[in-house]
Amino acid sequence: MSNVGQHLLSGALSGFTSAIFLQPFDLLKTRLQQGDGALTSRKTGIMLRTAQDIAVRDGLVGLWRGTSATLVR
């Protein structure tokens, strides 16, 4: 395999891996940004509660919702 091919394959695998591992955090960030904006110090567990709500409603696989669109891009 040529050096260019190795770099292309390495970049594709790197992008795939980061999309898979970081998707749950991106989903949580988006859900928190869609909230009412009233994040105060008394709501320190809001990120965990949001993750639990998603897991209860959509199952654990729900944390990877939207991953297919990211991988297609």
C-alpha positions as CSV (number, residue, x, y, z in Angstrom):
1,M,0.0,0.0,0.0
2,S,1.3,3.4,-0.9
3,N,2.1,6.0,1.7
4,V,-0.8,8.1,0.6
5,G,-3.1,5.1,0.9
6,Q,-1.9,4.4,4.4
7,H,-2.5,8.0,5.4
8,L,-6.0,7.9,3.8
9,L,-6.9,4.7,5.6
10,S,-5.5,6.0,8.9
11,G,-7.5,9.2,8.7
12,A,-10.7,7.2,7.9
13,L,-10.2,4.9,10.8
14,S,-9.4,7.8,13.1
15,G,-12.6,9.6,12.1
16,F,-14.7,6.5,12.4
17,T,-13.3,5.7,15.9
18,S,-13.7,9.3,17.2
19,A,-17.3,9.4,15.9
20,I,-18.2,6.2,17.6
21,F,-16.6,7.0,21.0
22,L,-17.6,10.7,21.2
23,Q,-21.2,10.5,19.9
24,P,-22.7,10.0,23.3
25,F,-21.0,13.2,24.6
26,D,-22.1,15.1,21.5
27,L,-25.7,14.0,22.0
28,L,-25.6,15.0,25.7
29,K,-24.2,18.4,24.8
30,T,-26.9,19.0,22.2
31,R,-29.7,18.0,24.6
32,L,-28.3,20.3,27.3
33,Q,-28.1,23.2,24.9
34,Q,-31.7,22.6,23.9
35,G,-32.8,23.0,27.6
36,D,-34.1,26.1,29.2
37,G,-30.6,27.6,29.8
38,A,-31.2,27.6,33.6
39,L,-28.1,25.5,34.5
40,T,-27.3,26.5,38.1
41,S,-25.0,25.0,40.7
42,R,-27.9,23.2,42.3
43,K,-28.3,21.2,39.1
44,T,-24.9,19.6,39.2
45,G,-26.2,16.1,38.2
46,I,-28.1,17.4,35.1
47,M,-25.7,15.7,32.7
48,L,-26.1,12.3,34.4
49,R,-29.9,12.7,34.6
50,T,-30.0,13.6,30.9
51,A,-28.0,10.5,30.1
52,Q,-30.3,8.3,32.3
53,D,-33.4,9.8,30.7
54,I,-32.1,8.9,27.2
55,A,-31.1,5.4,28.3
56,V,-34.5,4.8,29.9
57,R,-36.5,6.2,26.9
58,D,-34.4,4.9,24.0
59,G,-32.2,2.2,25.6
60,L,-28.5,2.4,25.9
61,V,-28.2,2.4,22.1
62,G,-30.1,5.8,22.2
63,L,-26.8,7.5,23.2
64,W,-25.5,6.7,19.7
65,R,-28.5,8.2,18.0
66,G,-27.4,10.1,14.9
67,T,-24.2,8.2,14.5
68,S,-25.1,6.8,11.1
69,A,-25.5,10.3,9.6
70,T,-22.1,11.3,11.0
71,L,-20.4,8.2,9.5
72,V,-22.0,8.8,6.1
73,R,-20.5,12.3,6.2
